Amino acid sequence: MSAIKEVQKKLMDGGFDAALRAVYVYDDVLPEQRARYAQVIDDFVRQYGDKGQHIGLYSAPGRTEICGNHTDHNHGKVLAASVNLDAIAAAAPNGERTVRIKSAGYDIDVVDIDDLNVHEDETGHSAALIRGICARFVQLGYQIGGFDATTASRVLSGSGLSSSAAFEVLVCTILNHLFNGGRIDSVEIAKISQYAENVYFFKPCGLLDQTACSVGGFVEIDFADPEKPVIGKIDFDFAACNHALCIVDTGGSHSNLTDDYAAVRAEMEAVAAEFGRKVLRDVPEEAFWQAIPSLREKLGERAILRAMHFYAENHRVDSDAQALKAGDFEQFKHNVIESGYSSYMYNQNVYTTKNPAEQPVSLGLAVSEKLLNGRGAWRVHGGGFAGTIQAFVPMEMLDRYAAEMRRIFGEKSCYVLNIRPVGGARIADPE
């Protein structure tokens, strides 16, 4: 029996169940997860052949923002978490100076790792991320090598769960374990991923998505110094709190919202500029409140309201983190609701003023409040203006909540998730 078939047999016989359980938590999902990894191994053999390779299995999760909506760009605080939807891979060293990654549903990416220069023609393509990750590994003194991989992802594209960050962390996790003995820590992996996206993919993202995907579980991040964010993992057993996390796609297009997103940041920074600062984090909150009359004359009311949201969200992140550390899930839910109200009333990123008659997110929040008031929690998810909402739903209410969301927004609108306790993970190393 070949090495690949031995790994697949061990997988299906439950030989990797301990590693799978550490990632997916619940025993009843293990058969399905074994089948997923067996499929990605089959994909590997179809793509590269069975040549006696020693294959490894890896996983990286998507993420969800819990609190701190639209604050990171002004050096604020964020509470985020990894989710149980993930990208997985089968990978094996190939002894060459080439990385080949075939992702299900996409063309194969082939990257010559002897050429780690920026390729502008790769902008927006996965090859740019792979090349950028390899380049940053080398710059930081880590080892790289050629490998072949097949991947499959359940991280929903366009849902605010950050499918791109999951892919980046997955590639880093493969390189970390194949060539560096797993010694690179999760925060470093997040920074490497961000570098690849900024410099090679040409997307000026912050560090939130990559950190939540890489570190795993609940994580609090303080971006006071965005070059050196303070990151803290919070130990909280979400599986024991008898709630599900629902992400509901309420519809609406993101295609014409770029200026809406930009205006949130610009208006916060306009307030900061009145104090001679670049970002709100550098403006004392009391000084802001004292200056409201003059700010109103110069900037109008919406910029002031968005600044109020920024300061309040920073306080809520601290409160939410403390609630989780204390095991107080009721206080946590209260803060999530308050975060949602603040996004709606002060940050005003629940619908676009370009088309005020179209408010699917507002409708999703209103229905969630009717169903969950006094029991669960709900808020806008991600950038807002269109798209998804987030809800923490007691398990005994889950069927009713999901059914109502699907009745209103469509059969595939409501995704029932859990908080995943770990970030980028090795399921099996090459043997």
TORKOL-4160 file (C-alpha; in steps of 0.2 Angstrom, whole numbers, padded with zeros to 4 digits, m for minus):
431
<pt num="1" X="0000" Y="0000" Z="0000"/>
<pt num="2" X="0007" Y="0017" Z="m0005"/>
<pt num="3" X="0010" Y="0031" Z="0008"/>
<pt num="4" X="m0004" Y="0041" Z="0002"/>
<pt num="5" X="m0016" Y="0026" Z="0004"/>
<pt num="6" X="m0010" Y="0022" Z="0021"/>
<pt num="7" X="m0014" Y="0040" Z="0027"/>
<pt num="8" X="m0031" Y="0039" Z="0019"/>
<pt num="9" X="m0035" Y="0022" Z="0027"/>
<pt num="10" X="m0029" Y="0028" Z="0044"/>
<pt num="11" X="m0040" Y="0043" Z="0042"/>
<pt num="12" X="m0055" Y="0033" Z="0038"/>
<pt num="13" X="m0051" Y="0021" Z="0052"/>
<pt num="14" X="m0051" Y="0035" Z="0065"/>
<pt num="15" X="m0033" Y="0037" Z="0067"/>
<pt num="16" X="m0033" Y="0056" Z="0066"/>
<pt num="17" X="m0049" Y="0058" Z="0076"/>
<pt num="18" X="m0040" Y="0066" Z="0091"/>
<pt num="19" X="m0033" Y="0080" Z="0079"/>
<pt num="20" X="m0050" Y="0082" Z="0071"/>
<pt num="21" X="m0059" Y="0083" Z="0087"/>
<pt num="22" X="m0047" Y="0097" Z="0093"/>
<pt num="23" X="m0052" Y="0107" Z="0078"/>
<pt num="24" X="m0071" Y="0102" Z="0075"/>
<pt num="25" X="m0075" Y="0099" Z="0094"/>
<pt num="26" X="m0091" Y="0088" Z="0091"/>
<pt num="27" X="m0090" Y="0069" Z="0088"/>
<pt num="28" X="m0105" Y="0069" Z="0077"/>
<pt num="29" X="m0097" Y="0079" Z="0064"/>
<pt num="30" X="m0081" Y="0068" Z="0063"/>
<pt num="31" X="m0087" Y="0056" Z="0050"/>
<pt num="32" X="m0091" Y="0070" Z="0038"/>
<pt num="33" X="m0075" Y="0078" Z="0041"/>
<pt num="34" X="m0065" Y="0062" Z="0038"/>
<pt num="35" X="m0075" Y="0061" Z="0021"/>
<pt num="36" X="m0070" Y="0079" Z="0017"/>
<pt num="37" X="m0051" Y="0075" Z="0020"/>
<pt num="38" X="m0052" Y="0058" Z="0010"/>
<pt num="39" X="m0060" Y="0068" Z="m0004"/>
<pt num="40" X="m0046" Y="0081" Z="m0004"/>
<pt num="41" X="m0033" Y="0066" Z="m0004"/>
<pt num="42" X="m0042" Y="0058" Z="m0019"/>
<pt num="43" X="m0041" Y="0075" Z="m0028"/>
<pt num="44" X="m0022" Y="0075" Z="m0024"/>
<pt num="45" X="m0020" Y="0058" Z="m0032"/>
<pt num="46" X="m0030" Y="0063" Z="m0048"/>
<pt num="47" X="m0020" Y="0079" Z="m0050"/>
<pt num="48" X="m0002" Y="0073" Z="m0046"/>
<pt num="49" X="m0003" Y="0055" Z="m0046"/>
<pt num="50" X="0002" Y="0042" Z="m0032"/>
<pt num="51" X="0021" Y="0042" Z="m0033"/>
<pt num="52" X="0024" Y="0037" Z="m0016"/>
<pt num="53" X="0023" Y="0055" Z="m0009"/>
<pt num="54" X="0022" Y="0057" Z="0010"/>
<pt num="55" X="0006" Y="0068" Z="0012"/>
<pt num="56" X="0000" Y="0079" Z="0026"/>
<pt num="57" X="m0017" Y="0086" Z="0030"/>
<pt num="58" X="m0020" Y="0104" Z="0036"/>
<pt num="59" X="m0035" Y="0116" Z="0040"/>
<pt num="60" X="m0037" Y="0135" Z="0042"/>
<pt num="61" X="m0054" Y="0143" Z="0048"/>
<pt num="62" X="m0064" Y="0157" Z="0042"/>
<pt num="63" X="m0068" Y="0171" Z="0055"/>
<pt num="64" X="m0082" Y="0182" Z="0062"/>
<pt num="65" X="m0081" Y="0199" Z="0069"/>
<pt num="66" X="m0090" Y="0200" Z="0086"/>
<pt num="67" X="m0087" Y="0218" Z="0092"/>
<pt num="68" X="m0078" Y="0233" Z="0086"/>
<pt num="69" X="m0087" Y="0236" Z="0070"/>
<pt num="70" X="m0077" Y="0249" Z="0059"/>
<pt num="71" X="m0064" Y="0253" Z="0072"/>
<pt num="72" X="m0048" Y="0245" Z="0066"/>
<pt num="73" X="m0044" Y="0258" Z="0053"/>
<pt num="74" X="m0044" Y="0271" Z="0066"/>
<pt num="75" X="m0032" Y="0260" Z="0077"/>
<pt num="76" X="m0047" Y="0254" Z="0088"/>
<pt num="77" X="m0050" Y="0238" Z="0097"/>
<pt num="78" X="m0059" Y="0222" Z="0090"/>
<pt num="79" X="m0066" Y="0206" Z="0096"/>
<pt num="80" X="m0066" Y="0192" Z="0083"/>
<pt num="81" X="m0067" Y="0173" Z="0083"/>
<pt num="82" X="m0063" Y="0159" Z="0071"/>
<pt num="83" X="m0078" Y="0148" Z="0065"/>
<pt num="84" X="m0080" Y="0130" Z="0060"/>
<pt num="85" X="m0081" Y="0133" Z="0041"/>
<pt num="86" X="m0063" Y="0130" Z="0035"/>
<pt num="87" X="m0052" Y="0128" Z="0021"/>
<pt num="88" X="m0043" Y="0111" Z="0021"/>
<pt num="89" X="m0028" Y="0104" Z="0011"/>
<pt num="90" X="m0018" Y="0088" Z="0007"/>
<pt num="91" X="0000" Y="0093" Z="0003"/>
<pt num="92" X="0017" Y="0084" Z="0000"/>
<pt num="93" X="0034" Y="0091" Z="m0003"/>
<pt num="94" X="0039" Y="0088" Z="m0021"/>
<pt num="95" X="0058" Y="0091" Z="m0020"/>
<pt num="96" X="0057" Y="0105" Z="m0033"/>
<pt num="97" X="0057" Y="0124" Z="m0032"/>
<pt num="98" X="0039" Y="0125" Z="m0037"/>
<pt num="99" X="0023" Y="0126" Z="m0027"/>
<pt num="100" X="0007" Y="0119" Z="m0036"/>
<pt num="101" X="m0010" Y="0122" Z="m0027"/>
<pt num="102" X="m0026" Y="0116" Z="m0035"/>
<pt num="103" X="m0041" Y="0122" Z="m0026"/>
<pt num="104" X="m0058" Y="0114" Z="m0030"/>
<pt num="105" X="m0067" Y="0124" Z="m0043"/>
<pt num="106" X="m0052" Y="0134" Z="m0048"/>
<pt num="107" X="m0037" Y="0132" Z="m0060"/>
<pt num="108" X="m0021" Y="0126" Z="m0053"/>
<pt num="109" X="m0009" Y="0139" Z="m0047"/>
<pt num="110" X="0010" Y="0136" Z="m0051"/>
<pt num="111" X="0023" Y="0147" Z="m0043"/>
<pt num="112" X="0042" Y="0147" Z="m0046"/>
<pt num="113" X="0049" Y="0150" Z="m0028"/>
<pt num="114" X="0066" Y="0155" Z="m0035"/>
<pt num="115" X="0057" Y="0170" Z="m0042"/>
<pt num="116" X="0049" Y="0180" Z="m0027"/>
<pt num="117" X="0048" Y="0197" Z="m0035"/>
<pt num="118" X="0031" Y="0205" Z="m0036"/>
<pt num="119" X="0022" Y="0201" Z="m0052"/>
<pt num="120" X="0009" Y="0214" Z="m0056"/>
<pt num="121" X="0000" Y="0202" Z="m0068"/>
<pt num="122" X="m0004" Y="0191" Z="m0053"/>
<pt num="123" X="m0014" Y="0205" Z="m0044"/>
<pt num="124" X="m0030" Y="0198" Z="m0037"/>
<pt num="125" X="m0025" Y="0180" Z="m0040"/>
<pt num="126" X="m0020" Y="0167" Z="m0028"/>
<pt num="127" X="m0003" Y="0165" Z="m0036"/>
<pt num="128" X="0001" Y="0182" Z="m0029"/>
<pt num="129" X="m0003" Y="0177" Z="m0011"/>
<pt num="130" X="0007" Y="0161" Z="m0013"/>
<pt num="131" X="0022" Y="0170" Z="m0020"/>
<pt num="132" X="0020" Y="0184" Z="m0006"/>
<pt num="133" X="0019" Y="0171" Z="0008"/>
<pt num="134" X="0035" Y="0162" Z="0002"/>
<pt num="135" X="0044" Y="0179" Z="0000"/>
<pt num="136" X="0040" Y="0184" Z="0017"/>
<pt num="137" X="0045" Y="0167" Z="0024"/>
<pt num="138" X="0062" Y="0170" Z="0016"/>
<pt num="139" X="0064" Y="0188" Z="0022"/>
<pt num="140" X="0061" Y="0183" Z="0040"/>
<pt num="141" X="0074" Y="0169" Z="0039"/>
<pt num="142" X="0062" Y="0154" Z="0038"/>
<pt num="143" X="0063" Y="0139" Z="0026"/>
<pt num="144" X="0053" Y="0136" Z="0011"/>
<pt num="145" X="0052" Y="0122" Z="m0002"/>
<pt num="146" X="0042" Y="0116" Z="m0016"/>
<pt num="147" X="0026" Y="0106" Z="m0013"/>
<pt num="148" X="0010" Y="0100" Z="m0022"/>
<pt num="149" X="m0007" Y="0103" Z="m0014"/>
<pt num="150" X="m0025" Y="0101" Z="m0016"/>
<pt num="151" X="m0038" Y="0112" Z="m0006"/>
<pt num="152" X="m0056" Y="0113" Z="m0003"/>
<pt num="153" X="m0065" Y="0127" Z="0006"/>
<pt num="154" X="m0082" Y="0129" Z="0015"/>
<pt num="155" X="m0078" Y="0147" Z="0020"/>
<pt num="156" X="m0092" Y="0157" Z="0011"/>
<pt num="157" X="m0085" Y="0170" Z="m0001"/>
<pt num="158" X="m0093" Y="0187" Z="0001"/>
<pt num="159" X="m0100" Y="0182" Z="0018"/>
<pt num="160" X="m0088" Y="0192" Z="0029"/>
<pt num="161" X="m0080" Y="0176" Z="0035"/>
<pt num="162" X="m0064" Y="0180" Z="0026"/>
<pt num="163" X="m0061" Y="0166" Z="0013"/>
<pt num="164" X="m0045" Y="0175" Z="0007"/>
<pt num="165" X="m0037" Y="0175" Z="0025"/>
<pt num="166" X="m0042" Y="0157" Z="0027"/>
<pt num="167" X="m0032" Y="0153" Z="0011"/>
<pt num="168" X="m0017" Y="0163" Z="0016"/>
<pt num="169" X="m0016" Y="0155" Z="0034"/>
<pt num="170" X="m0018" Y="0138" Z="0026"/>
<pt num="171" X="m0003" Y="0141" Z="0014"/>
<pt num="172" X="0007" Y="0147" Z="0029"/>
<pt num="173" X="0002" Y="0132" Z="0039"/>
<pt num="174" X="0008" Y="0120" Z="0026"/>
<pt num="175" X="0025" Y="0129" Z="0024"/>
<pt num="176" X="0026" Y="0130" Z="0043"/>
<pt num="177" X="0024" Y="0111" Z="0046"/>
<pt num="178" X="0033" Y="0105" Z="0030"/>
<pt num="179" X="0048" Y="0115" Z="0031"/>
<pt num="180" X="0049" Y="0123" Z="0048"/>
<pt num="181" X="0044" Y="0110" Z="0061"/>
<pt num="182" X="0029" Y="0120" Z="0066"/>
<pt num="183" X="0039" Y="0133" Z="0075"/>
<pt num="184" X="0032" Y="0149" Z="0068"/>
<pt num="185" X="0018" Y="0155" Z="0080"/>
<pt num="186" X="0001" Y="0160" Z="0075"/>
<pt num="187" X="0003" Y="0179" Z="0076"/>
<pt num="188" X="0018" Y="0178" Z="0065"/>
<pt num="189" X="0008" Y="0168" Z="0052"/>
<pt num="190" X="m0005" Y="0182" Z="0053"/>
<pt num="191" X="0007" Y="0195" Z="0049"/>
<pt num="192" X="0015" Y="0185" Z="0035"/>
<pt num="193" X="m0002" Y="0183" Z="0027"/>
<pt num="194" X="m0006" Y="0201" Z="0029"/>
<pt num="195" X="0010" Y="0206" Z="0020"/>
<pt num="196" X="0007" Y="0195" Z="0006"/>
<pt num="197" X="m0011" Y="0202" Z="0003"/>
<pt num="198" X="m0004" Y="0220" Z="0005"/>
<pt num="199" X="0012" Y="0219" Z="m0005"/>
<pt num="200" X="0008" Y="0205" Z="m0018"/>
<pt num="201" X="m0011" Y="0205" Z="m0020"/>
<pt num="202" X="m0012" Y="0224" Z="m0019"/>
<pt num="203" X="m0026" Y="0224" Z="m0006"/>
<pt num="204" X="m0023" Y="0236" Z="0008"/>
<pt num="205" X="m0031" Y="0225" Z="0022"/>
<pt num="206" X="m0028" Y="0227" Z="0040"/>
<pt num="207" X="m0023" Y="0212" Z="0052"/>
<pt num="208" X="m0040" Y="0208" Z="0059"/>
<pt num="209" X="m0045" Y="0194" Z="0047"/>
<pt num="210" X="m0028" Y="0185" Z="0047"/>
<pt num="211" X="m0026" Y="0186" Z="0066"/>
<pt num="212" X="m0043" Y="0179" Z="0069"/>
<pt num="213" X="m0041" Y="0165" Z="0057"/>
<pt num="214" X="m0023" Y="0161" Z="0063"/>
<pt num="215" X="m0025" Y="0162" Z="0081"/>
<pt num="216" X="m0042" Y="0154" Z="0083"/>
<pt num="217" X="m0055" Y="0154" Z="0096"/>
<pt num="218" X="m0060" Y="0171" Z="0103"/>
<pt num="219" X="m0047" Y="0184" Z="0101"/>
<pt num="220" X="m0046" Y="0202" Z="0106"/>
<pt num="221" X="m0035" Y="0214" Z="0096"/>
<pt num="222" X="m0029" Y="0231" Z="0100"/>
<pt num="223" X="m0023" Y="0241" Z="0085"/>
<pt num="224" X="m0016" Y="0256" Z="0095"/>
<pt num="225" X="0000" Y="0253" Z="0086"/>
<pt num="226" X="m0005" Y="0243" Z="0070"/>
<pt num="227" X="0013" Y="0238" Z="0067"/>
<pt num="228" X="0013" Y="0229" Z="0083"/>
<pt num="229" X="m0005" Y="0225" Z="0088"/>
<pt num="230" X="m0008" Y="0218" Z="0105"/>
<pt num="231" X="m0017" Y="0201" Z="0103"/>
<pt num="232" X="m0025" Y="0191" Z="0117"/>
<pt num="233" X="m0033" Y="0174" Z="0115"/>
<pt num="234" X="m0048" Y="0172" Z="0126"/>
<pt num="235" X="m0051" Y="0154" Z="0133"/>
<pt num="236" X="m0070" Y="0152" Z="0132"/>
<pt num="237" X="m0079" Y="0136" Z="0129"/>
<pt num="238" X="m0093" Y="0141" Z="0117"/>
<pt num="239" X="m0098" Y="0123" Z="0115"/>
<pt num="240" X="m0104" Y="0123" Z="0133"/>
<pt num="241" X="m0115" Y="0139" Z="0131"/>
<pt num="242" X="m0130" Y="0131" Z="0122"/>
<pt num="243" X="m0130" Y="0143" Z="0108"/>
<pt num="244" X="m0127" Y="0143" Z="0089"/>
<pt num="245" X="m0119" Y="0157" Z="0079"/>
<pt num="246" X="m0130" Y="0161" Z="0064"/>
<pt num="247" X="m0123" Y="0171" Z="0049"/>
<pt num="248" X="m0138" Y="0177" Z="0038"/>
<pt num="249" X="m0136" Y="0183" Z="0020"/>
<pt num="250" X="m0150" Y="0195" Z="0018"/>
<pt num="251" X="m0145" Y="0199" Z="0000"/>
<pt num="252" X="m0141" Y="0216" Z="m0008"/>
<pt num="253" X="m0126" Y="0220" Z="m0019"/>
<pt num="254" X="m0109" Y="0226" Z="m0012"/>
<pt num="255" X="m0104" Y="0232" Z="m0030"/>
<pt num="256" X="m0108" Y="0250" Z="m0027"/>
<pt num="257" X="m0103" Y="0253" Z="m0009"/>
<pt num="258" X="m0085" Y="0257" Z="m0010"/>
<pt num="259" X="m0088" Y="0275" Z="m0006"/>
<pt num="260" X="m0100" Y="0271" Z="0008"/>
<pt num="261" X="m0086" Y="0261" Z="0016"/>
<pt num="262" X="m0073" Y="0274" Z="0013"/>
<pt num="263" X="m0084" Y="0288" Z="0021"/>
<pt num="264" X="m0085" Y="0279" Z="0038"/>
<pt num="265" X="m0066" Y="0280" Z="0039"/>
<pt num="266" X="m0064" Y="0297" Z="0031"/>
<pt num="267" X="m0077" Y="0305" Z="0043"/>
<pt num="268" X="m0069" Y="0297" Z="0058"/>
<pt num="269" X="m0052" Y="0304" Z="0052"/>
<pt num="270" X="m0059" Y="0321" Z="0048"/>
<pt num="271" X="m0064" Y="0322" Z="0067"/>
<pt num="272" X="m0046" Y="0317" Z="0072"/>
<pt num="273" X="m0039" Y="0330" Z="0060"/>
<pt num="274" X="m0048" Y="0344" Z="0069"/>
<pt num="275" X="m0036" Y="0339" Z="0084"/>
<pt num="276" X="m0021" Y="0338" Z="0073"/>
<pt num="277" X="m0021" Y="0319" Z="0073"/>
<pt num="278" X="m0023" Y="0306" Z="0060"/>
<pt num="279" X="m0034" Y="0294" Z="0068"/>
<pt num="280" X="m0047" Y="0294" Z="0082"/>
<pt num="281" X="m0038" Y="0283" Z="0094"/>
<pt num="282" X="m0025" Y="0297" Z="0096"/>
<pt num="283" X="m0039" Y="0310" Z="0101"/>
<pt num="284" X="m0044" Y="0309" Z="0120"/>
<pt num="285" X="m0062" Y="0305" Z="0121"/>
<pt num="286" X="m0066" Y="0319" Z="0133"/>
<pt num="287" X="m0058" Y="0332" Z="0122"/>
<pt num="288" X="m0069" Y="0325" Z="0108"/>
<pt num="289" X="m0085" Y="0328" Z="0118"/>
<pt num="290" X="m0080" Y="0345" Z="0123"/>
<pt num="291" X="m0077" Y="0350" Z="0105"/>
<pt num="292" X="m0094" Y="0344" Z="0098"/>
<pt num="293" X="m0101" Y="0361" Z="0095"/>
<pt num="294" X="m0087" Y="0367" Z="0084"/>
<pt num="295" X="m0086" Y="0350" Z="0076"/>
<pt num="296" X="m0104" Y="0351" Z="0071"/>
<pt num="297" X="m0101" Y="0367" Z="0062"/>
<pt num="298" X="m0086" Y="0361" Z="0053"/>
<pt num="299" X="m0091" Y="0343" Z="0049"/>
<pt num="300" X="m0109" Y="0340" Z="0052"/>
<pt num="301" X="m0118" Y="0328" Z="0063"/>
<pt num="302" X="m0114" Y="0311" Z="0055"/>
<pt num="303" X="m0095" Y="0312" Z="0057"/>
<pt num="304" X="m0098" Y="0316" Z="0076"/>
<pt num="305" X="m0110" Y="0301" Z="0077"/>
<pt num="306" X="m0098" Y="0290" Z="0069"/>
<pt num="307" X="m0084" Y="0296" Z="0081"/>
<pt num="308" X="m0096" Y="0292" Z="0096"/>
<pt num="309" X="m0098" Y="0274" Z="0089"/>
<pt num="310" X="m0079" Y="0272" Z="0088"/>
<pt num="311" X="m0076" Y="0277" Z="0107"/>
<pt num="312" X="m0091" Y="0267" Z="0113"/>
<pt num="313" X="m0086" Y="0251" Z="0103"/>
<pt num="314" X="m0068" Y="0252" Z="0111"/>
<pt num="315" X="m0076" Y="0251" Z="0128"/>
<pt num="316" X="m0088" Y="0237" Z="0122"/>
<pt num="317" X="m0074" Y="0227" Z="0116"/>
<pt num="318" X="m0066" Y="0228" Z="0133"/>
<pt num="319" X="m0082" Y="0224" Z="0142"/>
<pt num="320" X="m0086" Y="0209" Z="0130"/>
<pt num="321" X="m0068" Y="0202" Z="0133"/>
<pt num="322" X="m0070" Y="0203" Z="0152"/>
<pt num="323" X="m0087" Y="0195" Z="0151"/>
<pt num="324" X="m0080" Y="0180" Z="0141"/>
<pt num="325" X="m0066" Y="0178" Z="0153"/>
<pt num="326" X="m0078" Y="0178" Z="0168"/>
<pt num="327" X="m0089" Y="0166" Z="0159"/>
<pt num="328" X="m0104" Y="0178" Z="0159"/>
<pt num="329" X="m0112" Y="0174" Z="0142"/>
<pt num="330" X="m0127" Y="0185" Z="0146"/>
<pt num="331" X="m0117" Y="0201" Z="0148"/>
<pt num="332" X="m0108" Y="0196" Z="0132"/>
<pt num="333" X="m0124" Y="0195" Z="0122"/>
<pt num="334" X="m0130" Y="0211" Z="0129"/>
<pt num="335" X="m0114" Y="0219" Z="0123"/>
<pt num="336" X="m0116" Y="0211" Z="0106"/>
<pt num="337" X="m0134" Y="0219" Z="0104"/>
<pt num="338" X="m0127" Y="0236" Z="0110"/>
<pt num="339" X="m0114" Y="0235" Z="0097"/>
<pt num="340" X="m0127" Y="0232" Z="0084"/>
<pt num="341" X="m0138" Y="0246" Z="0089"/>
<pt num="342" X="m0123" Y="0258" Z="0089"/>
<pt num="343" X="m0118" Y="0252" Z="0071"/>
<pt num="344" X="m0136" Y="0255" Z="0066"/>
<pt num="345" X="m0139" Y="0272" Z="0074"/>
<pt num="346" X="m0122" Y="0280" Z="0076"/>
<pt num="347" X="m0110" Y="0272" Z="0063"/>
<pt num="348" X="m0125" Y="0271" Z="0051"/>
<pt num="349" X="m0118" Y="0256" Z="0040"/>
<pt num="350" X="m0134" Y="0246" Z="0040"/>
<pt num="351" X="m0141" Y="0253" Z="0023"/>
<pt num="352" X="m0134" Y="0265" Z="0010"/>
<pt num="353" X="m0142" Y="0282" Z="0008"/>
<pt num="354" X="m0141" Y="0280" Z="m0011"/>
<pt num="355" X="m0156" Y="0268" Z="m0010"/>
<pt num="356" X="m0165" Y="0270" Z="0006"/>
<pt num="357" X="m0180" Y="0260" Z="0000"/>
<pt num="358" X="m0168" Y="0244" Z="0000"/>
<pt num="359" X="m0164" Y="0239" Z="0017"/>
<pt num="360" X="m0162" Y="0220" Z="0018"/>
<pt num="361" X="m0150" Y="0221" Z="0033"/>
<pt num="362" X="m0162" Y="0232" Z="0043"/>
<pt num="363" X="m0176" Y="0219" Z="0040"/>
<pt num="364" X="m0165" Y="0205" Z="0045"/>
<pt num="365" X="m0160" Y="0214" Z="0061"/>
<pt num="366" X="m0179" Y="0218" Z="0065"/>
<pt num="367" X="m0185" Y="0200" Z="0062"/>
<pt num="368" X="m0170" Y="0194" Z="0073"/>
<pt num="369" X="m0175" Y="0206" Z="0087"/>
<pt num="370" X="m0193" Y="0200" Z="0086"/>
<pt num="371" X="m0188" Y="0182" Z="0087"/>
<pt num="372" X="m0173" Y="0183" Z="0099"/>
<pt num="373" X="m0177" Y="0198" Z="0111"/>
<pt num="374" X="m0173" Y="0193" Z="0129"/>
<pt num="375" X="m0165" Y="0177" Z="0123"/>
<pt num="376" X="m0151" Y="0179" Z="0110"/>
<pt num="377" X="m0141" Y="0193" Z="0102"/>
<pt num="378" X="m0140" Y="0200" Z="0084"/>
<pt num="379" X="m0130" Y="0213" Z="0075"/>
<pt num="380" X="m0124" Y="0218" Z="0058"/>
<pt num="381" X="m0109" Y="0208" Z="0052"/>
<pt num="382" X="m0094" Y="0215" Z="0044"/>
<pt num="383" X="m0093" Y="0230" Z="0033"/>
<pt num="384" X="m0112" Y="0232" Z="0032"/>
<pt num="385" X="m0123" Y="0242" Z="0020"/>
<pt num="386" X="m0128" Y="0226" Z="0012"/>
<pt num="387" X="m0126" Y="0207" Z="0015"/>
<pt num="388" X="m0125" Y="0198" Z="0031"/>
<pt num="389" X="m0130" Y="0199" Z="0049"/>
<pt num="390" X="m0124" Y="0189" Z="0064"/>
<pt num="391" X="m0135" Y="0181" Z="0078"/>
<pt num="392" X="m0131" Y="0171" Z="0093"/>
<pt num="393" X="m0146" Y="0159" Z="0095"/>
<pt num="394" X="m0151" Y="0148" Z="0109"/>
<pt num="395" X="m0151" Y="0130" Z="0103"/>
<pt num="396" X="m0169" Y="0127" Z="0108"/>
<pt num="397" X="m0174" Y="0142" Z="0096"/>
<pt num="398" X="m0162" Y="0138" Z="0082"/>
<pt num="399" X="m0174" Y="0128" Z="0071"/>
<pt num="400" X="m0187" Y="0142" Z="0072"/>
<pt num="401" X="m0175" Y="0156" Z="0069"/>
<pt num="402" X="m0166" Y="0147" Z="0054"/>
<pt num="403" X="m0183" Y="0143" Z="0046"/>
<pt num="404" X="m0190" Y="0161" Z="0048"/>
<pt num="405" X="m0174" Y="0168" Z="0040"/>
<pt num="406" X="m0174" Y="0156" Z="0026"/>
<pt num="407" X="m0193" Y="0159" Z="0023"/>
<pt num="408" X="m0189" Y="0178" Z="0021"/>
<pt num="409" X="m0172" Y="0178" Z="0013"/>
<pt num="410" X="m0171" Y="0162" Z="0004"/>
<pt num="411" X="m0167" Y="0143" Z="0007"/>
<pt num="412" X="m0148" Y="0146" Z="0007"/>
<pt num="413" X="m0148" Y="0162" Z="0017"/>
<pt num="414" X="m0145" Y="0156" Z="0035"/>
<pt num="415" X="m0129" Y="0147" Z="0040"/>
<pt num="416" X="m0128" Y="0139" Z="0057"/>
<pt num="417" X="m0110" Y="0139" Z="0063"/>
<pt num="418" X="m0100" Y="0137" Z="0079"/>
<pt num="419" X="m0084" Y="0146" Z="0086"/>
<pt num="420" X="m0069" Y="0135" Z="0082"/>
<pt num="421" X="m0057" Y="0134" Z="0097"/>
<pt num="422" X="m0041" Y="0133" Z="0086"/>
<pt num="423" X="m0034" Y="0143" Z="0071"/>
<pt num="424" X="m0022" Y="0136" Z="0057"/>
<pt num="425" X="m0020" Y="0117" Z="0061"/>
<pt num="426" X="m0010" Y="0102" Z="0056"/>
<pt num="427" X="m0021" Y="0086" Z="0056"/>
<pt num="428" X="m0008" Y="0074" Z="0050"/>
<pt num="429" X="0010" Y="0077" Z="0045"/>
<pt num="430" X="0019" Y="0068" Z="0031"/>
<pt num="431" X="0025" Y="0051" Z="0038"/>
